[in-house]
Amino acid sequence: MTTATFYKTVMAASGEPDRERLRRATAAVLHALRDRLTPAEADQAQAQLPLELKAVWAEGERADRVPLKLGREEFYERVRREAALPSEREARWMTLAVFAALKEQLSPGEAGDVFAQLPKALKELWLEALVRA
């Protein structure tokens, strides 16, 4: 999948027509997910992204970071704040859309590894994420 195809997948799943807002929200979800994963797992997921999204994933990454304990509400709030979304509802919608695109992008094994590191509430969200084409 190319970067453009990834964004088209997010657009299809979210219904968001504004490309800049879509890019901001995608980056926010990728950053929150990366910071929830162990650094080793985050590196493995990043390796399967298209080049431009690898750079987005790496923005703000620190070599010494430890995984953040983010539950569903904290995850949404972080996405809402970083993407400047008006509500938790929109943060949820964009998270579902980006998770759907990631599930298509990552190999089944890598998607399973990401899933395994998520807390129960985010696992439920990951399972709910589907492309609505």
Buried (B, 14 or more C-beta within 10 A) or exposed (E): BEBEEBBBBBBBBBEBEEEEBBBBBBBBBBBBBBBBBEBEBBBBBBEBBBEBBBEBBBEEBEEEEEBEEBEBEBBBBBBBEBBEBEEBEBBBBBBBBBBBBBBBBBEEEBBEBBBEBBEEBBBEBBEEBEBEE
